């Protein structure tokens, strides 16, 4: 006659797969940044005391550390809580039109940055994104976008020695 030893039921924790997917994405992006940084050739920028590998390495390692910390917290049963201070309805569907338009703006920026140059494409990126997100001040969006894109063009070129594409404004900027 065998006697079975009964054990008390162990509290089962439900696994939040969405958070684990976030961990996986952090690991993938962090590993990619580290790999990409290790394969970068040096000497691209004219003025660069630390080299082009430092920032991607730091960000990649930071992402891997965040993934480990989040993974440990998830396995210990930590779950995210809904923000009580936000004025949103968590049950309402997402605004896929806005998301789609923003994706279209980013894709257009990728396609147009070389032929048109950063000064024009960066201005378009800001103005179009601000408009898609609800700003009705179209002229102000364009002016701010132009100032930011031309300012960042010169900040990268003069301050960091990193040339951004000038596109059709080559020779003017």
Secondary structure as UniProt FT lines:
FT   HELIX           17..38
FT   HELIX           53..75
FT   TURN            76..77
FT   TURN            90..91
FT   HELIX           96..116
FT   HELIX           118..132
FT   TURN            133..134
FT   HELIX           138..154
FT   HELIX           155..160
FT   HELIX           167..169
FT   TURN            170..172
//
